[in-house]
Amino acid sequence: MKTVRIGSGAGYAGDRIEPAIDLIEKGNLDYIIFECLAERTISLAQKAKMEDPKKGYNALFEYRFDRILEALKEHHVKVITNMGAANPYHAALKCQEMAKDKELKNLKIAYVEGDDVSSKLNDYQDYVTIETKKPLSAIDGEVLSANGYIGCSGIVEALKNDADIVITGRVADPSLSLGPLVYEFGWSMDDYEKLGKGTWVGHLLECAGQVTGGYFADPGYKDVPELWNLGFPIIEVDENGDGVVSKLPNTGGIVTTETVKEQSLYEIQDPENYFTPDVIADFSKITVKQIGENEVRIENASGKAPNGYFKTSVGYHDCYIGEGQISYGGSNALAKAKLAREVLEHRFEMIGLKAEEVRFDYIGVNSLYKDSISNEMGQYIPNEVRLRVAARVKTKEEAKLVGNEVEALYTNGPSGGGGAVKTIKDIVSIASILIPNDHFHITVGYMEV
């Protein structure tokens, strides 16, 4: 029976590159995917594109492809990635330029476009957002982007036309792997059982090192060997859509039924109805079986017809967050931090800080769980505390005031403060709407080396 080997080269925009190159060179792969887009990532990319029309693709694109293209000289592995972000065309141009510089030959680069519907947003102002249940028109902030989670059709078309590298924008994460499976096995786009299985494969691969023990690791409870040398996953898939999850030998991490189960449930609200643009996948009856060291057999995913909509992320400039931090040490550290908070609360009132929200944290005491849970976990007297304050405001000028007041604690008390820092974050937020999939026009372009 024919099989296809797909490796994962990245699980997020800033992921490391060495495990991916190991897979290209030693994994006997047919394909490698690089999943590098999160909800906010593409909005930030659109913002970069607005500043420079030739930018807007992944910030590590050149860094990664410098290593990827070098590895492809000796190893013919097809590359599929959404590193094109807001600008797949110019990402493909850059890839072509880099390939020529490295004197690669007979390389075909495809770029998939059509996910960007920013120019059509006026047509959707009355659409209700998933997060707030209010119409899109209620957004209070400058809209930066609107990108739909499109499916695997553009990838399949590119592969049918002999593309070696496929660069996309906002393609749904599992579709990066489903595309080559549909192409290689000739699956019909209404064979929902196989599409559901392929989507499970893509879901296991999309976060790279998570399924090989990275996000699984919990020392003393779930120990993972050589986490610093974590190997990224490979899934060898058969014509039926079932497969085997593994990793390279002599790399860190583990592949077990437990790591596979955890990743299978990652970000899944309803295992019986996992909505994607290609299929509504059903993971409710999946089976995982350990068949060898770091080898897990996966079977019995399924699916049904998609709902006919593409989830579309609308990115908008929401606010600024002004932040300040300062540390206190010694037996009275927590009391000093609490006094510093009291000082700041009064100072913000005195200077008329126009904040929508202000948050104080004692890092190491209550910053993760706040008092309601932290107090239940047991009282103790810390020897060091870092006070953090963050305020949500509408202007950069207001944001500056927050950090300035924290810095002023140096000489204005309480005593012993040190390590003060202040930052301003320009916040891009997301509102999601569902747009009928026939409102999107998916196109594929090509470049050759």
N, C-alpha and C positions, 0 to 999 in steps of 0.2 A: 504494500500500500504506500502511495506517495506521502511524504511528509515534508513540512516546511519548518525551518528553524528560524525563529525570530528572537533577537536579543533586545534588551532595553539599555539605551545609552544615557538616559537622563530622566529624572523624575520631577524636576522643576527647573525654573529659569536659571538658577545659579549652581546647579549640580556639578560635581567633580567630573573630570574627563578620563582619568586613567582607567577606571573599570570598563568604560566603553571601548577604548582602544584595545585593551586586553581581549574583549569579546570579538572585535573585528579580526584581530590577528590570530586568535587561538580557538575561537568558538565554533568554527565550521558553520558559520551562519549563512542564511540566504538573505535575511533582512536585519537591519537594526533600526529601532525607532528612538527618536529623541523628543520627549514630551516636555515642553518648556513654557507652557502658558498657564497662568492662573486667572481667576476672575479679574483681578485688578491689573495684571501684567499687561494685558493688551491695551487697556486704557492709558497706562503710562507710556506704552509704545506709540499710541496715537498722538499723545502729547509731544513726544520726541519728533514724530514725523511732521507735526505742525511747525516745529522750530526749524527742521531741516528735511525737505521732501525726499532726500536720499537715505534717511534713517528711518527708525521705527521698527527695525527687526531686532532680534535678541541681542542684548549688549555683549554677550560672549560668543556671538556667531563666528567672528574671525578667529578668536582663540580656539574654539572647538574645531572649526573646519581646517585650520592649519594642521591639526593633528589627524583629523579624520581623513583628509585628502592624502596625507602622507601614507597612512595605513592602507588606503585603497589602491595604492600603486602595486602592492603585492597580493592583495586579497579582494576578490570581487564580491563585495557585499553591497546590496542595495540599501540606500539610506532614505528614511522617511521621517520628516520632522515638521513641527509647527513653529520652528524658530523664525519663520517669516513674519510672525506676529502681525503688526499693522502694515507691513510692506513686503509681501512675498516677492514681488517683482525685483526690487532693488537688492533683496537678499540673494536672489538667484543671479543677478548681475555680479554681485560681489563674489559669489561662489565660482562663477565662470572665470572671473579675473584671477582668483587665487589658483584655480586649476590650471590655467594657462601658465601662470608664473611657475608652477611646479612641474610643468611640461607633461601633464597627464594627456592622454589621447583617447579618442572615441568614448567620450563621456557625454551623456545626455541629461540635462537638468530640466526638470519641470517645475512650474510654480502654479499653485492653485489659488484662484481668487473668487470672490463672490460672497464672502461672509460679511463684508462691510456694508451696512445699510444706513450709515450715518446721514447720507444725503436724503433719505426718505423718511426721516423721523417725524416730520410734520404730519405724515399719514397715520401715525400711531399715537398721537397725543392722548386719545381717550382710552388706550389700552391700559388695563389694570396691572400694576406691578405686583410681582409675587411677594416681595418682602413687606410692603406697606399696605397692600390692598387698596391703594389710591391710584388715580389715573397718572400716567406718565407726566402729564402737564403740571402736576403738583411738585415736581422736582425743584428744589431751591438751590440752584447752582448752575454754572456754565457746563453745558453738555460737551463732552470731549470725544465720545465714540459710541458706536452701536455695532456690535458684531454678533452674528448668530453662530451658534454651534452647529455647523454643517456636518454632514456625514462623510462617508468614504467614497462617494461616487467620483469625485475629482481625482482621488488617488488611484482608483481602479482604471480610470481613463488614461492617466499618465503612464501606468505600468503597461497597459495594452499598447501604448505607443513607445515602448522600450526605454522608458526613463530609468536612469541609474540613481538619480537623486531627486526626491520629490519634496518641495518646500511649500508649506501651506501657511495659512493664517489660522483663524479660530476654528479648526476642525476639532470635533469632540475627541477627548483623549482616547477612548477605546477604538475609535475609527482608524487611528494610525496603524493599528495592527490588523483590524478587520479588513482593511483595503487589500493588502497583499494576499490574505486568505481567500477573499472573494475572487481575486484575479487568478491565483495559482490553481484553485480547485474548481473554478467555473461555477461557483455557487450562484443561484438565482437570488435576486434581491427580494423575492417573496418566499424564500425558504427560511422562515423565521426561526426554526429550530437551530439550523446551522448558524444563522446570524447571531442568535443568542449565545451559542457556544463561542463563536469568534469574539463576541463582545466581552465575554468572561476572560478570554485569553488577553485581550487588550487591557481590561481592567486590572489584571494581575501584573501586567508589564508596565503600566503607565507610571507607577511611582518608583520604578527601579529598585533601589536597595531596600525598600520597605518589605518586600516579599522574601528577601533573602536574610532577614533578621534585623535590619536596621531599626525600624520602628517597633520591632518586637522586643528588643533587648531591655531587660530589667534586672540588674545585677542581684544575684542571690535568689531570684525567683525564676527568671527566664534568661539564663546565661547564654551569650553568643560569643563564639571564639573569634579572636582577631578582628574586632569591629573596625579597627583602623585600616584593615586591608579588605574591606567588604566587597565581595564580588557581586556583580549585577546579574539579573536572572536571564535565563534562556527558556523558551518554551518550544518544544518540538510538537507540532500539531499535525494530526492525520486528516484524511479527507472527510471524516465524519465530524470533525471539529473538536475531538477530544485530544488530549496531549499529555506531555510530561514536563513538569517544571524542574529546572536544575540550575546549576551554576558551574563555573569553571573550577576544576580541582586546584589545590594550592592557593585558593583565595579564602579570605575570612567570610564569616557569616554561616548561615544554615538554611536549608530548605526542608521544612517538615510540614506535616499536616497542619500543625498549629500556625505556622507562619502563613501558609496559604489560606487557611480559614480566616485569619485576622484581616488579611488584605482583601479577601473576597467581600467582607462586610464593610470595608472602609468606605465612608461617604454614601452608603446604601441605606436609604430610609425605609424602603420596602423591598425585600429580596425577591418578591414575586413580581414586582413591577418597577424595574429599573429603566427609566425613560432615557433613550438615546435617540438621535436623529435617524438611525438606521433601523432600530428595532426596540420594542419593549422587552428587555431581557428578563428572564426568570431564573433566579439563582436558588429558588426555594428547595430544589431537589438535587442539588449538586452533590457529588461524592468526591472525596479526596482520599488517596491511599498511598502510604509510603511503600515504594517498591525497591528502594535502595538508599544508600547513604546520599543525602542531598538530592533525592529524586522522588517526586510526588506525581502520581497519576491523577489527572483531573477529568471528570466525566459528568454527563447528565445535566448540563445547563440547557436551557431552552429559551423560547421567545415567542412573541406574537407581533402582530402588525403595529408599526409606530403610530403615534397619534396625529401625525400630519402637521406638526408644528416644530419650529426650531426655537429653543430657548435663546433669547437674545439679551446680551449684557450691555446695558447702557451705562457708560462711565461718565461721571460728572464731577466737577470740582466742588467739593462739599464744604470744606472749612480748612482752617489751620489749627494745628495743635502746638501750643507752646509748652515746653517741658523744662523742668529743672530738677537736679538731684544733688544731694549733699549727704555726707556720711558723718556719723557720730560713733565714738568708741568708748569702751570702759564700762564700769559697773552701772553707770547712770545713763547709758546710751539711749534706751527707749524713752526715758523721761525727757531727755534733751530733744529727741526727734519730735515728741509730742508738743513740746513747747515751741519748737520751730514751726510746726504746723499751725499752732495758734497764732503765732506772729504773722505768718503768711495770710491766714484767713482775714485778719484785721487789715493787713496792708492792702490786700486786693479790694477790700471794701473802701478803704481810704482813697485809693487811686482811681476808683470807679471802673475796675476791670469789667468789660462787657463780655462775659463768658456764658455760653449756653450750658456748659457743664464743667465742673472742676472735680478732679479726683486726686485724693491723697493715698499713698501707699507707704507702709513700712516694709521695705524689701527684706525678706527673710523672716518676717513675722506674720504679715497678713496680705501680701500683695497678690497671691494667687487665689485665695479662697475668701478674702475679706473676713470680718470679725465673726459673722454668723457661723462659719464653719471652723475658722482657725481657732477660735476660743474653745471649741469642743474637742480639739485635738490636743489640748493640754497647755497650761500656762508655763512659761519659763522666762528666765531673765536673760536676754541676749547680751553678749559682750560687744556687739557691733550692730548698727542699724543704718540702713541707707534710706533716707526720706526721698520720696519721689512725688512731685506734683505735676499734673498735666491739666491743661485747660483747653477746652474746645471753643474757638473763637472764629470770627468771620474775616478778620484782617491780619496781615502779617505784623502790623504795628502793635496790635493787642497781644499777639503771641510773644513778641519780644519782651513785653512787660513781665511775663511769668518767670522766665529765666533770670531776668535782671533782679527780681526781688529775691530769688533763691541765692544768687551770687552775693547779694548785699548782706546775707546772714553771716558772712565771713567775719565782719567787724562789728555788726550790730547785734550779734548774739542769737542764740545761746552759745556758750563757750565750746571750743573743741571741734567745730565743724571743719570738714576738709573734703577735698576731691569734688568740689562743686563743678557741675557741667550744665550747660543750657543748650537746647536744640529747638528748632522749629521744623515741623513737618507739614508739607503741603498735601492735604488729604484728598485722594480721589476715591469716591465711593461708587457702588454699583447698584443699579435698579434693573431687575430682570422682567422681561415681558415675553409672551409667546406669540410668534409671528408665523402665519401659514408658510409652509416650506416652499410653496410655489411662488412666493414673493421674492425668492432668491434666485439669482442667475449665476450658476457656477461655471467658471471658465478655466481652461488649462492652457498655459503658454509654455514654450520650449526654448531652450538655448543649448548649443552644442560646443564641445571643445574638441 
